[in-house]
């Protein structure tokens, strides 16, 4: 996925994209992650773009997804499990649930999960 206008998250562009890729891969693998609320919002947007690209089907969709998701097992799960699950859905594949505040620095926490 190409980078998009959004939060800087206190990181340079290369690090920010790596962060989003890694968190999206964790989301696809575990189907639920806990992070700060701003990161959850950005990862949700990034992950939904990947799922939408995967839903197109075909070789071009596989190549688009491979740019953002580097692990083969996660790519396989995306096409074999997640795309059929969301085939009839037009967006809205994730849910963000606020989860209080982190004790150390009072950062707003959230759980990001894929909908069933």
Buried (B, 14 or more C-beta within 10 A) or exposed (E): BEEEEEEEBEEEEEEBBEBBBEBBBBBBBEBEBEBBBBBBBBBBBBBBBBBBBBBEEEEEBBEBBEEBBEBEEBBEBBBEEBBEEBEEEEEEBBBBEEBEEEEEEEBEBBBBBBEE
